[in-house]
Amino acid sequence: MHTNAKISHFVTEKLAEYIGISTVDISDDIAFDRYGLESTQAVMLTNDLSDWLGVDLDATVLYEYSTIKRLAEYLTEHVVSQSSQ
């Protein structure tokens, strides 16, 4: 099952990979755009997350839930829980 912590970890790992920094330098309450995440990278991250979760995510999800914490909370409460029902 995809928990809030697992989603946060996945997003942190992918964000670090895309922007080329260490995961220890990423905070779950700093907006994605503050890390310099470009729109193409945001789309790739959304696609990776969508594939990993096994659900379709809107391409704007990272803009609507602009931090790892907010994104993980949203996905855990509204997407993952509904897809397992």
Secondary structure, 3 states (H helix, E strand, C coil): CCCHHHHHHHHHHHHHHHHCCCHHHCCCCCCHHHHCCCHHHHHHHHHHHHHHHCCCCCCCHHHHCCCHHHHHHHHHHHHHHHHCC
